[in-house]
Amino acid sequence: MDEAILMILVKQYADRFGITFSSKHLDDEVKKQQLVSLMQEALAGKRGPVTDEDLS
């Protein structure tokens, strides 16, 4: 995923929910993909905020 697109997604998520997970997950490619998917679901109203527990 393009870093610019990722930052836009994170900003949209943070504007709506705040930061609800540790940014360290963005350094792990596997966790980053999972995080992107969960943030997209949250922004679409399919789930609540993403937490570190969702990524463990």
C-alpha positions in Angstrom: 0.0 0.0 0.0 1.2 3.5 -0.9 2.4 5.3 2.3 0.4 8.5 1.3 -2.8 6.4 1.0 -2.0 4.8 4.4 -1.6 8.2 6.1 -4.9 9.4 4.6 -6.6 6.3 6.0 -5.0 6.7 9.4 -6.0 10.4 9.5 -9.6 9.6 8.6 -9.7 6.9 11.2 -8.1 9.1 13.9 -10.5 12.0 13.1 -13.4 9.7 13.8 -12.2 7.4 16.6 -8.9 8.9 17.9 -5.8 6.7 18.0 -7.0 3.5 19.6 -4.0 1.2 18.7 -0.3 1.3 19.0 1.6 2.8 16.0 4.2 0.0 16.3 1.8 -2.2 14.3 2.4 0.0 11.3 6.0 -1.3 11.2 5.0 -4.9 10.8 3.9 -5.6 7.2 1.5 -8.4 8.3 0.0 -6.4 11.1 -0.2 -3.3 8.9 -2.4 -5.2 6.3 -4.6 -6.4 9.1 -4.8 -2.9 10.6 -5.7 -1.4 7.2 -8.5 -3.9 6.8 -9.9 -3.3 10.3 -9.7 0.5 9.9 -11.6 0.3 6.6 -14.3 -1.9 8.3 -14.5 0.6 11.2 -14.8 3.6 8.9 -17.5 1.7 6.9 -19.5 1.2 10.2 -19.0 -2.6 10.2 -17.2 -2.6 13.5 -16.1 -0.4 16.3 -12.7 1.1 17.0 -9.6 -1.0 16.4 -7.6 -1.9 19.5 -4.2 -3.6 20.1 -6.2 -6.7 21.2 -7.6 -7.0 17.6 -4.1 -7.2 16.3 -2.7 -9.8 18.7 
